[in-house]
Amino acid sequence: MEGKKCDWCLGNSLYEDYHDNEWGKPLHDDQKLFEFLVLESFQAGLSWLTILKKRENFRVAFDDFEIDKVSEYSAEKINHLCQDAGIVRNQKKIDAAIQNAKSVQALQKEYGSFDMFIWKYVDFKPIQSEFLTLDEVPSQTELSQKISRDLKQKGFLFLGPTTVYAFMQAIGMTNDHLIHCPVRSLTK
């Protein structure tokens, strides 16, 4: 078992590359944090692989996730996004991305950065879980429930506790690489 990657990524090169090079690594750049926030919200009800396959299309469609641009999308741009087969065409999720960009801007003004706001929940250092199997990894935690409630109060949409927990895992707030995964030590 020693040295075996997390089971969820095995068998797909796109998944393995994401697992090895991004997932769980602490991320502190507001634009990249916003990208993961948007992608995780679009993933709700779908597989993460579906989102990864469309990731480049999302980057193009959402102007490389530039927060200031996304926050100002017009009705015409929204209509264009709703017709874009390269992304998930869900108007509620598109509207949420725009609202969430505005909410990120408000947090940047209040805290100096979205990074400062979100990472304060873990005292600016990743939670080091010690899971042996995928079955042990929760879909949400008390902390993700709290962050979800707080984000909702700050005007964010489509970010329930399960989505927030996936976001926390993706940006390295919690290191949920299984204990035997060789990538685990690279994400601390």
Backbone bond lengths (Angstrom), bond angles and torsions (degrees), N, CA, C in turn:
res aa  C-N    CA-C-N  psi(-1)  N-CA   C-N-CA  omega(-1)  CA-C   N-CA-C  phi
1 M - - - 1.460 - - 1.532 111.12 -
2 E 1.350 117.37 -29.80 1.457 122.05 -178.02 1.530 110.29 -57.13
3 G 1.301 116.97 130.09 1.446 121.54 176.62 1.512 115.63 84.76
4 K 1.316 118.72 4.86 1.466 121.49 179.71 1.525 109.21 -86.74
5 K 1.325 115.76 131.51 1.464 120.44 178.81 1.521 111.16 -64.44
6 C 1.314 115.40 162.52 1.466 121.63 174.72 1.529 109.63 -54.71
7 D 1.322 115.89 132.73 1.466 121.89 -173.97 1.529 113.80 -57.47
8 W 1.324 117.53 -34.19 1.464 119.76 -172.13 1.520 113.13 -63.39
9 C 1.326 118.23 -22.18 1.459 119.37 -176.00 1.521 113.40 -96.59
10 L 1.313 117.40 -11.21 1.465 120.49 -173.13 1.521 112.93 -68.58
11 G 1.327 115.18 139.94 1.456 120.52 174.32 1.513 115.41 94.25
12 N 1.329 117.43 -0.45 1.460 119.83 178.01 1.522 108.29 -140.59
13 S 1.316 117.13 120.62 1.467 120.91 -174.41 1.530 112.49 -63.80
14 L 1.321 118.07 -34.87 1.468 121.28 177.89 1.527 110.18 -64.95
15 Y 1.334 115.98 -45.93 1.463 121.64 176.79 1.532 111.15 -61.33
16 E 1.347 115.99 -46.39 1.464 119.50 -178.17 1.526 111.71 -63.39
17 D 1.320 117.34 -40.99 1.464 120.49 178.49 1.531 110.45 -63.21
18 Y 1.319 116.44 -44.24 1.467 120.85 177.44 1.529 110.22 -61.51
19 H 1.319 116.91 -46.76 1.467 122.59 178.89 1.529 111.05 -58.86
20 D 1.315 116.38 -47.09 1.463 121.34 -173.74 1.526 113.22 -73.30
21 N 1.320 117.03 -32.45 1.466 119.90 -169.80 1.520 116.34 -112.94
22 E 1.331 117.66 -13.92 1.461 118.62 -177.04 1.526 114.11 -131.75
23 W 1.316 116.53 -52.06 1.461 121.31 -169.45 1.524 111.26 -58.53
24 G 1.311 115.34 125.00 1.456 120.62 176.00 1.512 115.33 85.35
25 K 1.324 118.25 -4.45 1.465 119.97 177.92 1.530 108.38 -84.67
26 P 1.329 116.85 128.62 1.465 119.63 -178.11 1.532 112.29 -54.95
27 L 1.312 114.91 127.27 1.456 123.14 -175.38 1.519 108.52 -120.82
28 H 1.330 116.77 132.37 1.460 120.13 -175.41 1.530 113.66 -131.61
29 D 1.295 118.69 9.66 1.457 122.69 179.53 1.533 108.97 -92.20
30 D 1.331 117.52 122.63 1.466 121.21 -174.66 1.527 113.07 -55.93
31 Q 1.322 117.47 -41.78 1.463 119.35 -178.50 1.526 110.75 -65.70
32 K 1.332 118.01 -41.36 1.467 120.99 177.81 1.533 110.71 -69.02
33 L 1.331 116.56 -37.74 1.465 119.64 176.06 1.527 109.90 -60.82
34 F 1.332 115.87 -43.02 1.464 119.87 178.83 1.528 110.35 -64.08
35 E 1.324 117.12 -40.29 1.465 120.10 177.53 1.532 110.24 -55.88
36 F 1.334 116.72 -49.03 1.465 119.17 -179.51 1.526 111.41 -66.23
37 L 1.314 117.38 -35.59 1.462 120.48 177.69 1.533 109.83 -60.88
38 V 1.321 116.57 -45.46 1.468 121.25 179.42 1.530 110.22 -65.80
39 L 1.321 116.85 -49.02 1.468 119.70 -177.63 1.520 111.68 -61.90
40 E 1.320 116.86 -42.24 1.471 119.57 178.74 1.527 110.85 -64.03
41 S 1.326 118.06 -38.56 1.464 119.76 179.67 1.528 110.82 -68.39
42 F 1.328 117.48 -34.24 1.462 120.27 176.43 1.523 111.37 -72.54
43 Q 1.324 117.24 -25.08 1.458 120.82 -177.85 1.522 112.22 -71.50
44 A 1.313 118.30 -24.21 1.467 121.53 -177.37 1.528 110.60 -47.47
45 G 1.316 115.80 120.67 1.464 121.61 179.49 1.521 113.78 87.28
46 L 1.314 117.46 -1.91 1.464 122.43 -179.20 1.524 109.01 -126.79
47 S 1.309 116.71 174.35 1.467 119.73 175.46 1.525 109.10 -86.20
48 W 1.333 115.38 152.22 1.463 119.42 177.95 1.524 109.75 -65.70
49 L 1.327 117.58 -31.68 1.465 120.72 178.45 1.533 110.61 -61.42
50 T 1.316 117.14 -38.29 1.468 120.59 176.44 1.525 110.36 -57.73
51 I 1.323 116.39 -43.67 1.466 121.07 -179.13 1.526 110.25 -69.22
52 L 1.325 117.65 -43.49 1.467 120.21 179.19 1.525 111.36 -59.47
53 K 1.323 116.67 -39.72 1.468 120.25 179.31 1.529 111.48 -64.90
54 K 1.328 117.33 -28.30 1.462 121.87 -179.07 1.534 112.73 -100.24
55 R 1.316 116.98 4.32 1.464 121.03 -171.99 1.526 113.04 -57.06
56 E 1.315 117.14 -46.53 1.471 119.44 -179.96 1.525 110.90 -63.41
57 N 1.332 116.72 -37.66 1.462 119.91 176.68 1.526 110.58 -63.95
58 F 1.339 116.94 -39.53 1.463 120.92 176.72 1.527 110.33 -61.70
59 R 1.339 116.39 -42.34 1.474 119.88 -179.30 1.517 110.89 -60.03
60 V 1.315 116.30 -43.01 1.466 120.16 179.20 1.530 109.82 -68.62
61 A 1.316 116.69 -49.22 1.467 121.28 -176.57 1.524 112.46 -61.60
62 F 1.339 116.90 -35.56 1.463 121.60 -177.01 1.531 112.27 -105.28
63 D 1.342 115.60 32.23 1.470 121.20 173.48 1.523 112.77 48.37
64 D 1.322 116.17 48.52 1.460 123.11 179.31 1.528 112.02 56.44
65 F 1.325 115.46 26.97 1.471 122.99 177.02 1.532 112.82 61.10
66 E 1.321 115.71 32.36 1.465 119.22 174.90 1.519 108.06 -70.38
67 I 1.305 115.05 113.75 1.462 122.54 -171.59 1.522 111.74 -55.58
68 D 1.330 117.11 -46.48 1.465 120.55 -177.69 1.527 111.91 -64.23
69 K 1.323 117.32 -37.45 1.469 120.39 178.19 1.525 110.84 -68.32
70 V 1.335 116.14 -48.20 1.467 120.17 -176.73 1.528 110.43 -61.79
71 S 1.322 117.38 -37.13 1.469 120.80 -178.23 1.523 112.94 -64.20
72 E 1.325 116.94 -19.12 1.468 120.82 -176.32 1.526 113.50 -109.06
73 Y 1.317 117.86 16.78 1.458 119.83 -178.71 1.526 110.98 -59.70
74 S 1.310 114.02 135.95 1.468 122.20 -179.62 1.527 110.25 -88.00
75 A 1.320 115.00 171.21 1.466 120.61 175.95 1.525 110.05 -60.11
76 E 1.323 117.14 -35.86 1.470 121.56 178.48 1.534 110.64 -63.96
77 K 1.322 116.42 -43.52 1.473 120.63 178.96 1.537 109.98 -65.55
78 I 1.315 116.96 -41.27 1.472 120.69 178.16 1.531 109.93 -60.66
79 N 1.322 116.33 -44.51 1.462 121.05 178.23 1.528 110.64 -60.27
80 H 1.329 116.00 -42.31 1.468 120.80 178.02 1.535 110.20 -61.35
81 L 1.336 117.17 -44.41 1.466 120.89 179.16 1.529 111.39 -63.05
82 C 1.318 116.25 -37.79 1.471 120.32 179.41 1.528 112.16 -65.85
83 Q 1.325 116.71 -19.41 1.468 121.22 179.50 1.524 112.39 -99.01
84 D 1.325 118.22 -5.50 1.465 123.18 -173.89 1.532 110.55 -80.63
85 A 1.327 116.58 105.34 1.471 121.91 -178.70 1.529 112.45 -69.29
86 G 1.324 117.46 -11.90 1.455 120.98 -179.43 1.518 113.91 -78.67
87 I 1.336 116.85 -12.91 1.460 121.51 178.91 1.528 108.61 -121.36
88 V 1.309 115.94 -176.64 1.466 120.81 173.92 1.524 106.33 -83.88
89 R 1.326 116.02 116.76 1.466 120.59 -175.01 1.522 110.36 -91.06
90 N 1.302 114.08 82.20 1.458 120.89 179.83 1.524 106.64 -129.80
91 Q 1.334 116.60 109.12 1.459 119.40 -173.62 1.525 112.70 -60.76
92 K 1.319 117.65 -36.29 1.469 119.11 179.33 1.532 110.79 -63.59
93 K 1.320 116.69 -39.37 1.468 120.10 178.43 1.525 110.95 -71.05
94 I 1.314 117.10 -36.86 1.469 121.28 176.42 1.526 109.55 -63.96
95 D 1.327 116.35 -47.57 1.475 120.46 177.17 1.532 110.68 -59.61
96 A 1.324 116.64 -38.53 1.468 120.98 179.25 1.527 110.39 -64.18
97 A 1.330 117.43 -40.78 1.473 120.52 179.34 1.522 110.46 -60.15
98 I 1.316 116.53 -40.19 1.466 121.01 179.94 1.525 110.02 -68.77
99 Q 1.311 116.55 -46.34 1.465 120.17 177.40 1.529 110.89 -62.11
100 N 1.321 116.78 -40.66 1.462 120.37 -179.61 1.526 111.50 -66.14
101 A 1.324 117.37 -32.93 1.474 120.30 174.52 1.528 109.55 -62.97
102 K 1.327 116.81 -42.63 1.472 120.68 177.88 1.526 110.77 -64.16
103 S 1.319 116.17 -38.98 1.469 120.43 179.35 1.531 111.21 -68.77
104 V 1.332 116.89 -37.10 1.463 120.28 175.46 1.528 109.43 -62.88
105 Q 1.328 116.89 -42.91 1.470 120.07 178.15 1.530 111.02 -58.17
106 A 1.315 116.89 -42.35 1.467 120.76 179.38 1.532 110.41 -63.21
107 L 1.324 116.97 -40.76 1.466 120.52 178.18 1.522 111.48 -68.10
108 Q 1.322 116.52 -34.86 1.466 119.62 176.92 1.529 110.26 -62.72
109 K 1.318 115.62 -39.74 1.470 119.02 177.88 1.532 111.13 -67.53
110 E 1.321 115.87 -40.90 1.460 120.56 -176.49 1.526 113.17 -75.35
111 Y 1.335 117.47 -39.63 1.469 121.49 -173.16 1.526 114.05 -111.67
112 G 1.320 117.62 -5.67 1.458 120.60 -176.89 1.518 112.31 94.30
113 S 1.328 116.47 -29.89 1.465 121.71 176.35 1.527 108.55 -165.30
114 F 1.314 115.68 157.63 1.460 120.31 172.96 1.524 109.09 -65.84
115 D 1.328 115.93 -37.22 1.459 122.21 177.39 1.527 111.44 -53.64
116 M 1.316 117.74 -47.53 1.468 121.27 -179.41 1.529 111.01 -62.12
117 F 1.320 116.21 -37.83 1.462 120.22 179.34 1.530 111.22 -67.32
118 I 1.319 117.18 -51.23 1.462 119.76 -170.42 1.527 112.26 -74.73
119 W 1.324 117.68 -38.01 1.467 120.60 -176.79 1.523 113.15 -76.20
120 K 1.330 117.71 -15.59 1.476 119.18 178.44 1.537 110.79 -63.67
121 Y 1.319 117.16 -24.39 1.470 120.99 -179.76 1.530 112.45 -63.92
122 V 1.331 116.90 -23.24 1.471 120.30 179.97 1.534 110.17 -119.83
123 D 1.319 115.65 25.15 1.472 121.08 -179.37 1.524 112.17 52.04
124 F 1.330 115.31 34.67 1.466 122.88 173.62 1.531 114.19 64.41
125 K 1.336 116.82 21.93 1.467 119.41 173.63 1.532 108.57 -142.89
126 P 1.331 116.30 140.40 1.466 120.52 -175.63 1.524 113.35 -60.88
127 I 1.314 115.15 142.07 1.464 121.84 169.58 1.527 106.24 -71.43
128 Q 1.320 117.50 130.51 1.468 121.32 -179.80 1.530 108.77 -102.17
129 S 1.329 115.32 97.66 1.467 119.18 178.39 1.528 108.82 -76.26
130 E 1.303 115.86 167.56 1.464 120.44 -179.77 1.521 110.25 -136.09
131 F 1.321 115.27 56.43 1.458 120.66 -178.67 1.522 110.87 -84.89
132 L 1.334 115.21 137.87 1.465 121.19 177.72 1.525 111.80 -93.66
133 T 1.341 116.90 -30.92 1.466 121.30 -177.86 1.525 109.75 -134.17
134 L 1.310 115.30 160.03 1.469 120.50 177.41 1.513 112.24 -61.31
135 D 1.332 116.35 -31.21 1.464 120.24 -179.74 1.524 112.35 -62.00
136 E 1.317 117.51 -23.95 1.464 121.31 -179.46 1.530 112.63 -80.92
137 V 1.317 117.44 -21.49 1.463 121.69 -175.54 1.528 108.65 -74.18
138 P 1.330 117.56 122.76 1.467 119.77 -178.23 1.528 111.46 -75.34
139 S 1.308 115.86 160.58 1.466 120.00 174.83 1.532 110.21 -88.46
140 Q 1.327 116.00 -18.48 1.460 121.82 175.90 1.518 107.95 -159.54
141 T 1.322 115.51 163.21 1.462 121.34 -179.95 1.527 108.64 -135.75
142 E 1.322 116.06 171.63 1.468 119.10 175.11 1.522 110.69 -57.91
143 L 1.336 116.65 -38.17 1.458 119.81 179.62 1.529 111.33 -66.69
144 S 1.324 117.75 -42.87 1.474 118.84 179.02 1.529 110.57 -66.27
145 Q 1.329 117.22 -31.21 1.466 120.34 175.41 1.525 110.47 -66.12
146 K 1.330 116.73 -42.55 1.462 120.84 178.89 1.531 111.06 -64.84
147 I 1.337 116.23 -46.93 1.469 119.50 179.95 1.520 109.80 -61.53
148 S 1.322 117.26 -42.66 1.469 121.03 178.52 1.527 110.98 -58.16
149 R 1.338 116.57 -46.08 1.478 120.16 178.18 1.532 110.85 -61.80
150 D 1.326 115.81 -44.17 1.465 120.02 -179.38 1.528 111.26 -63.99
151 L 1.330 116.38 -42.31 1.466 119.85 178.53 1.528 110.73 -63.22
152 K 1.318 116.22 -41.87 1.465 120.51 178.22 1.525 110.22 -59.30
153 Q 1.334 116.54 -42.83 1.473 120.42 178.18 1.524 111.61 -64.56
154 K 1.327 116.47 -26.24 1.465 121.19 179.25 1.530 111.63 -88.42
155 G 1.332 117.22 5.37 1.462 120.83 174.92 1.514 115.75 98.65
156 F 1.325 118.50 2.36 1.462 121.31 -179.02 1.530 110.37 -75.18
157 L 1.339 115.15 151.83 1.461 122.73 -179.37 1.527 110.63 -125.68
158 F 1.335 116.24 156.28 1.466 124.16 174.69 1.522 112.58 59.71
159 L 1.318 117.02 33.37 1.462 120.77 -179.71 1.521 109.87 -129.22
160 G 1.329 115.34 69.66 1.455 120.50 175.75 1.521 110.39 -73.56
161 P 1.331 117.47 175.55 1.465 120.82 -174.65 1.533 114.79 -61.94
162 T 1.322 118.21 -30.86 1.466 120.15 177.91 1.523 110.28 -71.72
163 T 1.318 116.37 -43.94 1.461 120.84 177.44 1.529 110.29 -63.88
164 V 1.314 117.01 -41.30 1.465 120.76 178.83 1.529 110.09 -63.79
165 Y 1.335 117.53 -39.55 1.461 118.72 179.29 1.526 110.63 -65.52
166 A 1.317 117.55 -40.85 1.471 120.67 176.50 1.531 110.28 -61.53
167 F 1.322 116.77 -39.33 1.465 122.15 175.92 1.531 110.13 -61.93
168 M 1.328 116.67 -45.81 1.470 121.37 178.97 1.533 110.77 -59.20
169 Q 1.317 116.66 -40.92 1.461 120.70 178.69 1.529 110.30 -66.32
170 A 1.317 116.15 -45.84 1.458 121.16 -176.21 1.524 111.99 -61.58
171 I 1.340 117.35 -41.02 1.469 120.47 -175.14 1.523 112.75 -93.15
172 G 1.326 116.76 6.24 1.448 121.00 174.05 1.514 116.00 82.09
173 M 1.334 118.28 13.14 1.466 119.33 175.10 1.520 110.40 -65.74
174 T 1.316 115.21 -29.64 1.458 120.74 173.30 1.525 107.04 -129.82
175 N 1.302 116.64 130.85 1.458 122.01 179.06 1.527 107.77 -92.02
176 D 1.321 115.46 94.74 1.458 120.60 -177.55 1.526 113.07 -101.83
177 H 1.342 116.63 17.03 1.464 117.77 169.46 1.529 106.24 -61.34
178 L 1.318 116.28 135.23 1.451 119.93 -179.82 1.527 109.52 -59.23
179 I 1.306 116.37 152.32 1.462 123.46 -171.67 1.533 112.09 -54.63
180 H 1.332 117.31 -31.32 1.467 121.76 -177.53 1.523 113.40 -91.01
181 C 1.323 118.71 -3.28 1.454 121.76 -175.62 1.539 110.45 -72.41
182 P 1.310 118.04 128.91 1.465 120.42 -179.18 1.533 112.94 -66.32
183 V 1.316 118.44 -21.59 1.461 121.77 179.80 1.525 111.03 -76.34
184 R 1.317 116.46 -21.94 1.464 122.17 -176.36 1.528 113.34 -50.26
185 S 1.291 117.36 -48.33 1.468 120.70 -176.96 1.527 111.96 -67.67
186 L 1.311 117.67 -20.76 1.464 121.27 179.84 1.526 112.31 -81.12
187 T 1.322 116.89 -10.66 1.465 120.65 -174.94 1.529 112.37 -103.20
188 K 1.300 118.34 0.97 1.467 120.67 -177.34 1.517 111.49 -76.71
